[in-house]
Amino acid sequence: MAKTYDAIIIGSGFGGSVLACRLSEKGLKVLVLERGRRWKIADYPSQSNKDWIFNRQNPEKENGWLDLRVYKHMAVAQGAGVGGGSLIYANISVEAPKEAFDQGWPDEITHKELKPYYARVGKMLNVQTLPKNQLTERYKLMREAAGKIGAGKRFTPLPMAVTFNPKWNYKLKDAFDVKNSKTWKNAQGVQQGTCVHCGNCDIGCPTHAKNTLDLNYLAWAEKKGAEIRPLHLVQYLAPEKGGYRVYFDRLEDGRRVPGSETADRVFLTAGTMASTELLLKCRDEYKTLPHLSPFLGHDWSSNGDFLTPASYGKRAINPTQGPTITCAIDFLDGSQDKRRFFIEDGGFPDLLNDWLDEEKKRSPFFSRFNPLRRWLEKILLDHDSLSNIMPWFAQGVDAANGRLTLGRPWWAFWGPKELQLDWEIERSAKLIDAIVAMHQKLSAATGGTPQVPPTWDLLKFLVTPHPLGGCNMGGSKEKAVVNHLGEVFGYPRLYVSDGAIVPEAIGRNPSRTIAALSERIAAHIR
């Protein structure tokens, strides 16, 4: 029986968008199934102040911006929408260090092998560093801190998937207003703007200065004939006559509408957690892929993410201004008690002021003559209580020894099984402690007072936006789930191509590595 599509791609993040683009360029008939919606600027949480949460239990009713999964010692944050994780990530598009590939990877995957694919990703995402006339206070503090502890040569600006106007600067009138954004058309023919340092990178860039995947890879894929279906939640897949049938629910008008499509090839690119969960369900619940590797779900990693806020008295750090992350101090050489990590500046959106701005536009209560409005503006806009906070961020090479399984929470004795995470925190605790010690050292060197989160001190609880592993690359079915081209052992033409195939923590933002691996996989598809 002829298949409807040459390729079905499940998910539209850094794996799926690349594949959709490159396979469409090859002339394949491509279908992309994305669980989230297609977002417009006016609908971003930064603009609408609503639709924040993607509810996995009831996505037909609540299919918002962020999917937050909470486990015993770990919370995992993921984006939901056309563009996947690029919607919520901090723009950083950096290569993994050469040493990251020294162990745990298939022999075919080296930094040298990925180098041309890294370059392709960088060009497609139009990466650039922060212009020298637009340095944030956080950037200046990071550079100062590195110099004061004798690590000046370790300091580096980071490549970002953000477009800047060199003429923009902080002295402009209403500098952060979108009116100061310059429009331009990217190489894929999509109109974008330039960055005005509004700080809303993670909750929706109001100028489209952030080069999210829907504006480049996916836009080009659609021009080449790819079909993208938002609000399609895949349930499972099964082999069918030399290909695969993918079963999904279409989320429509508050209800689920079942459906399915067939293809010669299927690519799981739904993100580390969702791709692993889907394969576990196919093997253990639906029994449609019974011969998947017993290694499925093993060697999960949080990529060592950690954040320590520090207060700086009267010194203005202004963490709500500028791109979320701009620079780093690199300790991935193991010089700090053999712990490898990557210190970055952190930022966050000014949600209170964003809310006030929107209410002024929408509510008669906030008319221009309202004295209460003027008082609120003075309190919220003239006195930024967070202006002296430095969010020291970091990533590191953790033990990558987590395990994903299907199960129920301890309090639930019935109902469908869900993804569970068993993470032995003890083997990664020394890495986190080393990161904390460096955050404290950098803070002390610059006059800051760090506040180690009690969630770590008391609960040993972490949050990561960079989950890796679960469907690891490797040389055999016994110790991996997919080969060096992402093809699932035992199931020809079934692939995984997202963070789930990364077999080790890399200690840097992983998006560019995931995209480069997908570029390489796509290049080998005939």
C-alpha positions, -999 to 999 in steps of 0.1 A, spaced: 0 0 0 14 34 -9 23 56 20 7 91 22 40 108 30 77 101 24 84 113 60 64 122 91 83 143 116 69 144 152 78 177 168 92 209 154 121 219 176 159 219 168 157 183 155 124 184 136 127 218 120 161 209 105 148 176 91 116 192 77 137 218 59 164 195 45 141 166 35 117 190 18 147 204 -1 154 169 -13 119 167 -28 104 144 -2 68 148 8 70 158 45 44 161 72 53 178 106 30 170 135 34 195 164 15 192 197 15 230 203 -1 259 185 14 282 159 22 314 178 19 350 166 34 379 184 1 392 197 -5 358 213 29 355 231 25 354 269 48 385 270 21 403 251 -12 387 261 -3 377 297 -22 344 292 -18 309 278 13 302 299 9 265 305 7 234 283 -13 209 303 -3 174 294 -34 159 311 -58 182 293 -41 198 263 -73 201 243 -83 228 269 -50 242 279 -22 243 252 -1 272 262 36 282 261 54 261 286 53 224 296 68 220 331 73 184 343 80 180 380 97 149 394 113 140 428 146 158 424 141 176 391 118 198 372 121 199 334 109 230 314 100 226 277 85 247 250 52 239 232 45 252 197 56 254 162 94 260 167 96 238 198 123 247 223 135 277 202 104 296 215 116 295 251 154 291 250 179 318 258 191 322 221 225 307 227 238 288 197 272 274 207 292 244 197 300 216 221 337 215 231 359 190 213 364 171 246 327 165 249 330 137 222 359 119 239 337 93 255 302 79 253 296 88 216 296 65 185 330 65 168 316 83 138 306 114 158 334 138 166 337 175 167 355 175 134 327 155 118 301 179 131 320 211 122 304 217 88 270 210 102 276 234 131 284 260 104 252 253 85 232 258 116 250 291 125 243 304 90 206 294 90 201 310 125 221 341 116 241 339 148 259 370 161 274 383 194 263 412 214 275 445 198 301 463 218 279 494 221 251 474 236 269 456 265 245 449 293 254 455 330 254 417 334 279 413 307 302 440 323 299 423 357 308 389 342 338 403 325 349 421 357 344 390 378 365 369 355 393 394 356 393 397 394 396 360 400 424 356 374 401 340 348 400 368 322 411 346 294 382 322 301 357 350 295 340 349 261 310 365 244 285 339 231 269 335 197 232 342 198 204 335 173 194 372 177 196 400 151 209 434 164 208 469 149 243 483 155 228 518 158 205 508 188 218 519 222 206 524 258 206 562 254 178 562 228 144 577 239 122 548 251 151 525 241 131 493 249 101 503 229 94 482 198 93 514 178 131 513 180 133 479 162 144 480 126 125 457 102 144 434 79 138 404 57 157 372 64 172 348 39 140 327 39 119 357 30 104 363 64 101 398 79 117 402 113 129 431 135 160 439 155 166 435 193 155 464 216 168 446 248 133 443 263 143 411 281 114 389 269 134 363 251 120 334 270 83 345 268 80 358 233 102 383 215 78 412 205 100 423 175 109 389 160 145 397 166 149 363 181 156 339 152 132 312 163 129 281 141 94 290 127 111 320 110 138 302 92 141 264 90 103 258 92 95 287 70 118 274 43 104 239 47 69 251 40 81 270 10 95 237 -3 62 219 3 63 206 38 30 205 56 29 216 93 0 206 115 -1 224 149 -22 210 178 -16 173 168 -7 152 198 9 118 188 -2 88 208 18 60 193 31 45 160 32 11 145 49 -6 116 27 -10 85 36 -26 52 72 -15 50 66 19 67 48 32 97 14 45 107 13 74 132 -18 77 155 -26 111 169 -53 133 185 -61 166 168 -68 192 194 -98 211 182 -125 233 199 -117 219 233 -119 182 222 -97 155 208 -103 142 173 -84 109 166 -66 104 133 -36 88 117 -12 91 87 13 68 71 49 74 58 79 55 46 100 71 73 91 85 107 113 109 127 108 114 165 118 149 173 94 158 201 121 166 226 141 145 251 112 137 274 84 132 248 104 112 223 115 88 250 80 86 265 65 78 231 89 49 224 84 36 259 46 36 253 51 19 220 72 -9 235 56 -14 269 20 -2 266 8 -4 230 32 -33 222 37 -20 186 75 -17 188 83 -47 211 119 -51 200 132 -17 211 165 -17 229 164 -25 267 187 6 270 157 28 262 153 55 290 188 51 304 215 77 309 194 108 311 211 140 319 201 175 331 232 190 315 242 203 349 219 234 349 220 256 380 213 292 390 224 313 420 210 348 424 233 374 441 223 408 454 245 439 448 231 466 471 228 498 452 247 486 421 224 483 391 226 450 373 193 453 355 187 416 348 154 423 330 173 443 303 190 427 273 192 392 259 187 365 285 223 352 282 252 369 264 285 356 277 303 329 296 334 320 318 346 286 306 357 260 332 351 230 310 388 220 312 383 204 346 406 228 363 382 232 393 387 200 412 382 180 380 346 194 377 337 207 343 312 236 340 303 267 320 293 299 339 269 322 321 251 354 329 213 350 335 184 373 329 146 372 332 116 391 319 101 420 339 66 404 342 52 431 365 59 459 341 48 438 311 15 433 329 11 470 336 18 479 301 -8 456 287 -34 466 312 -29 502 302 -38 493 267 -68 471 274 -85 484 306 -105 516 310 -94 514 347 -59 524 336 -69 555 317 -42 581 313 -59 604 338 -62 577 365 -42 588 396 -39 551 407 -22 543 374 4 571 379 11 557 414 15 522 402 38 533 374 59 552 399 61 521 422 67 495 395 85 515 368 106 540 387 117 516 415 128 483 401 132 461 432 151 435 411 176 459 395 204 449 419 201 411 413 226 391 393 213 356 383 246 336 380 237 307 357 257 276 348 258 243 329 280 214 336 290 178 329 269 158 353 268 120 358 242 115 331 228 86 350 191 93 352 165 68 340 131 74 324 104 48 328 66 46 326 47 45 359 23 62 382 31 86 411 32 69 445 -3 83 454 -20 71 422 -32 35 420 -51 38 388 -52 58 356 -27 59 326 10 56 332 32 86 327 68 93 323 88 90 355 124 101 362 147 83 386 178 105 391 205 95 415 215 130 427 245 118 447 267 113 417 261 148 404 261 167 437 298 175 437 294 192 403 266 214 416 286 222 447 315 232 425 293 255 405 278 270 437 314 276 450 323 294 418 292 315 419 301 325 454 336 333 444 326 355 415 300 373 436 325 380 464 350 393 439 325 419 427 308 429 459 278 407 457 260 386 482 249 352 468 218 334 479 221 296 473 185 285 465 171 265 495 157 241 469 192 229 465 205 233 501 175 216 517 158 196 490 185 188 465 160 198 438 170 212 404 154 227 373 166 221 338 156 234 303 182 212 287 173 175 293 194 151 273 195 113 267 170 85 270 173 74 234 211 75 232 233 71 202 257 42 202 272 13 184 248 -15 194 213 -23 206 227 -35 240 241 -1 250 221 24 228 188 30 212 198 45 179 229 44 157 251 73 146 225 84 121 197 83 146 181 52 131 164 30 158 181 -4 162 157 -31 149 134 -7 131 146 5 98 135 40 87 124 49 122 146 77 136 151 98 167 167 132 162 166 155 192 182 159 226 172 123 235 200 109 213 228 129 230 245 103 251 265 125 275 261 159 292 280 185 271 282 213 297 271 240 272 237 250 257 229 220 235 206 234 208 233 239 182 246 204 187 211 189 184 206 208 152 240 199 138 233 162 145 200 166 126 217 183 97 241 153 95 212 128 97 193 147 70 224 147 48 225 109 48 189 104 39 185 93 3 
